Amino acid sequence: MTTSDSVQSCPFRHDEALDVDPFMTRLRKEAPIARVRMPYGEGECWLVTRYEDVRTVTSDRRFSRAALIGRDFPRITPMPIAQSEAINLMDPPALNRLRRLVVKAFSNAQVDELRPHTQRTVDELLDNMVEDGAPADVAHHLAAQLPLTTICELLDVPWGDRPKLRGWAMAMMSMAAADKTTAAEAKAGLRAYFAELTAERRRRPGDDLLSALATARVGDDVLDEHEMAVMGMLLLVTGHDTSTYMICNIIYTLLTHPERLAQLRAQPDLLPQAIEELLRYIPFRQGVGIPRVALEDVEFDGVTIKAGDTVHVSYLTANRDELAYDRADELDFERTNPAPHMTFGYGMHHCLGAHLARMELQTAIGTLLTRFPELRLAVPAEEVKWNTVSIWRYPLALPVAW
């Protein structure tokens, strides 16, 4: 393994539809452990881009998320997105404690019980799309509404509050320096909103997920008021953001890969496996997420990461690593025993909402393909406009006909 002799200044923006960032690909192949400089935050950091090395950093306790607290760490957004009390800035055993409480309130079995309701929601949203007539923007009619509706109903967020919360969640994800103040205000707004809502649910619990979290116990252990507020905020944001954009990205990818689309129509039983491959294949975001700090010196094939160094990983490049996947740049719905993709993270911080996202994606994409056998883009692919500000990569609109 080699590393660059000089520090790389990484743009961490690639806005050519859903093409893989060539800069990141080059780093994985030529300098898989590279010293880089981020757009925001103090100092330099390491960027790890190969699948096996990413797996090590995300699962080895020598690398800490909690050690980030209080640091102006290198990042791709003007303001850090994570809150200091959030589960995604914890290490074991504190992390294990919070995960146990969340899993108790939000189990896979409970998500499975939501499937019929999710199916009805998808059917209603597509009914509205049909009523509006073709061409229609599937980003607006389906993707922007299903995940937000699902998580807000799980949390029992009042209808009138949902547009405001969605606006705050989007503002937090901007990579533009000019949006720093707006992002900070959005983060504070979400925090204050969920501080009030979770306090109310603790006083008067209902049948919703926030109430379940407020009353969840493992022995004598419960979530405190700060943990509850941050957890509510985290569930709202992560519970709809990724799914919203992945619904659009998957539809776009299928409609621009006609052979794969035809295969899925001919073999609908492939859908769960196809969704996993699409999650692996699609570069769903820009750059990197939340880094870690090395607690001691760690060596990767001759490259030494020093104690105290900040270390970022790229799940995107790991998902396309040819050392982990045969024909990594091909979309193949029939891979045999592929390595688990890293779209929902890996190791101790694997996404708690992954099961919900999978259920939503399977329901939305499966229903769309069944209901519209002639579904197609209503404009040439090169005319689709893409977001160029957020950490997420997605089409601003996706006009389709059927």
Buried (B, 14 or more C-beta within 10 A) or exposed (E): EEBBEEEBEBEBBBEEBBEBBEBBBBBBEEBBBBBBBBBBBEEBBBBBBBBBBBBBBBEBEBBBBBBBBEBEBBBBBBBBBBBEBBBBBBBEEEBEBBBEBBEBBBEEEBBEEBEEBBBEBBEEBBEBBEEEEBBBBBBBBBBBBBBBBBBBBBBBBEEEEBEEBBEBBBBBBBBBEEBBEBBBBBBEBBBEBBBEBBEBBBEEBEEBBBBBBBBBEEEEEBBEEBBBBBBBBBBBBBBBBBBBBBBBBBBBBBBBBEEBBEBBBEEEEBBEBBBBBBBBBBBBBBBBBBBBBBBEEBEBEEBEBEEEBBBBBBBBBBBBBEEBBEEBEEBBBEBEEBBBBBBBBBBBBBBBBBBBBBBBBBBBBBBBBEBBEEBEBBBEEEEBEBBEBBBBBBBEEBBBBB
